[in-house]
Amino acid sequence: MQVDEMVDDDPERMLWVNVLWVAIKDVARDDVSMVRDCNRREVSRNRENAKEWFLSQEDEEGSFRWVCLILGLDPDWVHRWVSGFMKSPRKKEISRRWRNYQ
């Protein structure tokens, strides 16, 4: 399923699509050298929080597994995809493009 297929007119659904999107961007961002000094600590903290969120096995509202389920995504598949992406040789190139997408 593509991100644009998950998008519809439901504002709550859009909220959770964006939560997942931001978490993917945060976990992918490992080059903090490009970030201003005052933001490096925050970027690192966001990255670590996103990693913890993806690894969580909890299924309460707002958790990674819950977000995937309400979006109709298999949380295990998404987790494998994110893990594969993190090991990808193209990760830096893709991450740079994502940083420009708001």
Buried (B, 14 or more C-beta within 10 A) or exposed (E): EEEEEBEEEEEEBEEBBEBBBEBBBBBBBEEBEEBEEEEEEEBBEBBEEBBEBBEBEEEEEEBBBBBBEEBEBEBEEBBEEBEEBBEEEEBEEEBEEBBEEE
